[in-house]
Amino acid sequence: MTRDVVLTQIETRLDAIEAGVRQLPKMVDFATLKADVARIDGKLSNIPTMRQLLTMVVSTSVAGAAIVFTILRFGGN
């Protein structure tokens, strides 16, 4: 092979590599993605746990039963 043929093959391969690199996401895309993930993570960390939800439901039910009992006990007649 001559030197010109080898250089032409190298240029062809470099052109293919450059085309592939152009299709890769830019660093700005990664920064945006990182910000979106951080935002979603922040929202998810504020969601109450199942234990907290169960405690809220039980305490509300007990408080409601106590109010009904008190009204029936002292408000009747």
N, C-alpha and C positions, 0 to 999 in steps of 0.2 A: 504494500500500500504506500501510496505517496503521502507526502506531508500535507498536501492540500486536501486530500480525501479525508485524512484523519481529522484535520481542523474543521472540515465541513460536518463530519459526524459529531464532533464535540459541540459545535454551534447548534446543531439540530437538537441534541440532548439538552443543552442549556436552555434553549427556547421552550422545550417541554417542561423543564423544571420551573422556569419563570412563570409559565402559565399556571402551573399547579400552585405556586406560592401566591399568586394573585388571588386565587380562590380561597385561601385560608382566611379565617376570621381575623379581623384587625384587633389590636390591643384595646381600642375603644369599645369594641363589642364585649370583650372580656370584662372591662371595667363596668359596663352597664349591667352585664349579667351578675357580677359580684354585688352590685348595689341592689338589684332586684332580689337576690337570694337573702341579703341582709335584711331587707324590708320585710320579706315574708317570714323570716326567722323571728324578727321582732314581734310580728303580729301573733305568731304561733306561741311565743313564750308567754303571752298575756292571756291565753285561753285557760280557764280553770281546769284543774285536774278532775278525774272522775270522783275522787274522794271528796273534794270540795263541793262538787255538784250534789253528791249524795247527802252530805252534811247539810247543805242548804235546804234540800227537799224535806229531809227528816225534821229539821228544826222548825221549818215553816209549818209542817203538819202538826207537830207537837204544840206549837204556839197557837195554832188555830183551834185545836182540841181544847186547850186550856181556856181560851176565850169563850168557846161554846159552853164548857162546863161551868165557868164563872157566871155567865148570863143565866143559865138554867138554874144554878144553885141560888143565886141571890136576886135574880131579876124576876123569877116566877112569882105567882100568886098575885 
